[in-house]
Amino acid sequence: QVQLVESGGGLVQAGGSLRLSCAASGIIFSINAMGWYRQAPGKQRELVALITSSSYTNYVDSVKGRFTISRDNAKNTVYLQMSSLKPEDTAVYYCHSLNPNYWGRGTQVTVSS
């Protein structure tokens, strides 16, 4: 049984910080590329950040310098540290594993201005 459980979402003021966590089970976490995606109302889901099994990372341009993705293989957990948050970061954030292709249920991040 594959399960990805996000946590850490919530309401934060612009300029604030938030740390999202995704706890994985039912997969071999250490060999999986993991990603954070987000989807705002009326917009297409987009890849925010990814981290591979070899710790290569990539970010969408809009979050570069503000967000950091990391992983703790001992805890089977991937994190997204979000700083200098902007209202346009408001979205549902989803955790994703590559193999198997699986999605968490999402966690809401709302940034107020």
C-alpha positions as protocol buffer text, in pm:
chain_id: "A"
residue {
  index: 1
  type: GLN
  ca { x: 0 y: 0 z: 0 }
}
residue {
  index: 2
  type: VAL
  ca { x: 148 y: 328 z: -114 }
}
residue {
  index: 3
  type: GLN
  ca { x: 76 y: 632 z: 94 }
}
residue {
  index: 4
  type: LEU
  ca { x: 202 y: 987 z: 74 }
}
residue {
  index: 5
  type: VAL
  ca { x: 85 y: 1210 z: 356 }
}
residue {
  index: 6
  type: GLU
  ca { x: 147 y: 1583 z: 338 }
}
residue {
  index: 7
  type: SER
  ca { x: 146 y: 1810 z: 638 }
}
residue {
  index: 8
  type: GLY
  ca { x: 246 y: 2161 z: 729 }
}
residue {
  index: 9
  type: GLY
  ca { x: 10 y: 2360 z: 513 }
}
residue {
  index: 10
  type: GLY
  ca { x: -191 y: 2646 z: 648 }
}
residue {
  index: 11
  type: LEU
  ca { x: -244 y: 3019 z: 644 }
}
residue {
  index: 12
  type: VAL
  ca { x: 55 y: 3249 z: 656 }
}
residue {
  index: 13
  type: GLN
  ca { x: 112 y: 3618 z: 595 }
}
residue {
  index: 14
  type: ALA
  ca { x: 312 y: 3740 z: 298 }
}
residue {
  index: 15
  type: GLY
  ca { x: 681 y: 3732 z: 378 }
}
residue {
  index: 16
  type: GLY
  ca { x: 640 y: 3444 z: 617 }
}
residue {
  index: 17
  type: SER
  ca { x: 769 y: 3090 z: 606 }
}
residue {
  index: 18
  type: LEU
  ca { x: 620 y: 2746 z: 603 }
}
residue {
  index: 19
  type: ARG
  ca { x: 765 y: 2397 z: 597 }
}
residue {
  index: 20
  type: LEU
  ca { x: 578 y: 2121 z: 421 }
}
residue {
  index: 21
  type: SER
  ca { x: 646 y: 1757 z: 495 }
}
residue {
  index: 22
  type: CYS
  ca { x: 556 y: 1445 z: 301 }
}
residue {
  index: 23
  type: ALA
  ca { x: 584 y: 1113 z: 477 }
}
residue {
  index: 24
  type: ALA
  ca { x: 602 y: 818 z: 239 }
}
residue {
  index: 25
  type: SER
  ca { x: 522 y: 454 z: 297 }
}
residue {
  index: 26
  type: GLY
  ca { x: 483 y: 155 z: 68 }
}
residue {
  index: 27
  type: ILE
  ca { x: 766 y: 264 z: -161 }
}
residue {
  index: 28
  type: ILE
  ca { x: 1141 y: 225 z: -157 }
}
residue {
  index: 29
  type: PHE
  ca { x: 1189 y: 587 z: -70 }
}
residue {
  index: 30
  type: SER
  ca { x: 1565 y: 614 z: -108 }
}
residue {
  index: 31
  type: ILE
  ca { x: 1561 y: 530 z: -480 }
}
residue {
  index: 32
  type: ASN
  ca { x: 1262 y: 744 z: -568 }
}
residue {
  index: 33
  type: ALA
  ca { x: 1262 y: 1085 z: -719 }
}
residue {
  index: 34
  type: MET
  ca { x: 1020 y: 1299 z: -521 }
}
residue {
  index: 35
  type: GLY
  ca { x: 851 y: 1620 z: -613 }
}
residue {
  index: 36
  type: TRP
  ca { x: 630 y: 1895 z: -486 }
}
residue {
  index: 37
  type: TYR
  ca { x: 361 y: 2023 z: -719 }
}
residue {
  index: 38
  type: ARG
  ca { x: 101 y: 2289 z: -671 }
}
residue {
  index: 39
  type: GLN
  ca { x: -228 y: 2381 z: -826 }
}
residue {
  index: 40
  type: ALA
  ca { x: -408 y: 2709 z: -780 }
}
residue {
  index: 41
  type: PRO
  ca { x: -777 y: 2745 z: -864 }
}
residue {
  index: 42
  type: GLY
  ca { x: -829 y: 2761 z: -1238 }
}
residue {
  index: 43
  type: LYS
  ca { x: -465 y: 2694 z: -1312 }
}
residue {
  index: 44
  type: GLN
  ca { x: -272 y: 2394 z: -1433 }
}
residue {
  index: 45
  type: ARG
  ca { x: -82 y: 2187 z: -1184 }
}
residue {
  index: 46
  type: GLU
  ca { x: 285 y: 2275 z: -1197 }
}
residue {
  index: 47
  type: LEU
  ca { x: 604 y: 2122 z: -1070 }
}
residue {
  index: 48
  type: VAL
  ca { x: 744 y: 2340 z: -796 }
}
residue {
  index: 49
  type: ALA
  ca { x: 1051 y: 2144 z: -694 }
}
residue {
  index: 50
  type: LEU
  ca { x: 1197 y: 1800 z: -738 }
}
residue {
  index: 51
  type: ILE
  ca { x: 1473 y: 1599 z: -582 }
}
residue {
  index: 52
  type: THR
  ca { x: 1616 y: 1281 z: -729 }
}
residue {
  index: 53
  type: SER
  ca { x: 1766 y: 980 z: -558 }
}
residue {
  index: 54
  type: SER
  ca { x: 2108 y: 1133 z: -624 }
}
residue {
  index: 55
  type: SER
  ca { x: 1996 y: 1460 z: -461 }
}
residue {
  index: 56
  type: TYR
  ca { x: 1975 y: 1658 z: -782 }
}
residue {
  index: 57
  type: THR
  ca { x: 1724 y: 1938 z: -733 }
}
residue {
  index: 58
  type: ASN
  ca { x: 1531 y: 2161 z: -965 }
}
residue {
  index: 59
  type: TYR
  ca { x: 1286 y: 2444 z: -909 }
}
residue {
  index: 60
  type: VAL
  ca { x: 1036 y: 2642 z: -1105 }
}
residue {
  index: 61
  type: ASP
  ca { x: 1174 y: 2990 z: -1170 }
}
residue {
  index: 62
  type: SER
  ca { x: 914 y: 3162 z: -955 }
}
residue {
  index: 63
  type: VAL
  ca { x: 1037 y: 2995 z: -635 }
}
residue {
  index: 64
  type: LYS
  ca { x: 1411 y: 2988 z: -693 }
}
residue {
  index: 65
  type: GLY
  ca { x: 1595 y: 3137 z: -400 }
}
residue {
  index: 66
  type: ARG
  ca { x: 1289 y: 3113 z: -177 }
}
residue {
  index: 67
  type: PHE
  ca { x: 1204 y: 2743 z: -160 }
}
residue {
  index: 68
  type: THR
  ca { x: 1427 y: 2451 z: -73 }
}
residue {
  index: 69
  type: ILE
  ca { x: 1344 y: 2086 z: -126 }
}
residue {
  index: 70
  type: SER
  ca { x: 1522 y: 1826 z: 82 }
}
residue {
  index: 71
  type: ARG
  ca { x: 1484 y: 1465 z: 182 }
}
residue {
  index: 72
  type: ASP
  ca { x: 1558 y: 1252 z: 484 }
}
residue {
  index: 73
  type: ASN
  ca { x: 1582 y: 892 z: 369 }
}
residue {
  index: 74
  type: ALA
  ca { x: 1601 y: 764 z: 726 }
}
residue {
  index: 75
  type: LYS
  ca { x: 1257 y: 913 z: 786 }
}
residue {
  index: 76
  type: ASN
  ca { x: 1114 y: 844 z: 439 }
}
residue {
  index: 77
  type: THR
  ca { x: 1022 y: 1209 z: 427 }
}
residue {
  index: 78
  type: VAL
  ca { x: 1061 y: 1489 z: 176 }
}
residue {
  index: 79
  type: TYR
  ca { x: 1036 y: 1852 z: 281 }
}
residue {
  index: 80
  type: LEU
  ca { x: 967 y: 2182 z: 115 }
}
residue {
  index: 81
  type: GLN
  ca { x: 1095 y: 2481 z: 308 }
}
residue {
  index: 82
  type: MET
  ca { x: 908 y: 2785 z: 183 }
}
residue {
  index: 83
  type: SER
  ca { x: 1034 y: 3131 z: 270 }
}
residue {
  index: 84
  type: SER
  ca { x: 947 y: 3485 z: 166 }
}
residue {
  index: 85
  type: LEU
  ca { x: 603 y: 3362 z: 74 }
}
residue {
  index: 86
  type: LYS
  ca { x: 392 y: 3561 z: -167 }
}
residue {
  index: 87
  type: PRO
  ca { x: 18 y: 3560 z: -227 }
}
residue {
  index: 88
  type: GLU
  ca { x: 79 y: 3401 z: -566 }
}
residue {
  index: 89
  type: ASP
  ca { x: 219 y: 3097 z: -385 }
}
residue {
  index: 90
  type: THR
  ca { x: -133 y: 3021 z: -268 }
}
residue {
  index: 91
  type: ALA
  ca { x: -228 y: 2675 z: -394 }
}
residue {
  index: 92
  type: VAL
  ca { x: -285 y: 2317 z: -298 }
}
residue {
  index: 93
  type: TYR
  ca { x: 54 y: 2155 z: -272 }
}
residue {
  index: 94
  type: TYR
  ca { x: 92 y: 1789 z: -364 }
}
residue {
  index: 95
  type: CYS
  ca { x: 364 y: 1541 z: -288 }
}
residue {
  index: 96
  type: HIS
  ca { x: 453 y: 1304 z: -570 }
}
residue {
  index: 97
  type: SER
  ca { x: 665 y: 993 z: -609 }
}
residue {
  index: 98
  type: LEU
  ca { x: 801 y: 883 z: -947 }
}
residue {
  index: 99
  type: ASN
  ca { x: 812 y: 505 z: -913 }
}
residue {
  index: 100
  type: PRO
  ca { x: 540 y: 421 z: -855 }
}
residue {
  index: 101
  type: ASN
  ca { x: 364 y: 724 z: -990 }
}
residue {
  index: 102
  type: TYR
  ca { x: 164 y: 826 z: -688 }
}
residue {
  index: 103
  type: TRP
  ca { x: 15 y: 1140 z: -544 }
}
residue {
  index: 104
  type: GLY
  ca { x: -63 y: 1259 z: -199 }
}
residue {
  index: 105
  type: ARG
  ca { x: -399 y: 1415 z: -131 }
}
residue {
  index: 106
  type: GLY
  ca { x: -257 y: 1765 z: -106 }
}
residue {
  index: 107
  type: THR
  ca { x: -228 y: 2031 z: 157 }
}
residue {
  index: 108
  type: GLN
  ca { x: -359 y: 2385 z: 128 }
}
residue {
  index: 109
  type: VAL
  ca { x: -119 y: 2676 z: 150 }
}
residue {
  index: 110
  type: THR
  ca { x: -276 y: 3019 z: 170 }
}
residue {
  index: 111
  type: VAL
  ca { x: -64 y: 3333 z: 176 }
}
residue {
  index: 112
  type: SER
  ca { x: -242 y: 3650 z: 275 }
}
residue {
  index: 113
  type: SER
  ca { x: -135 y: 3996 z: 164 }
}
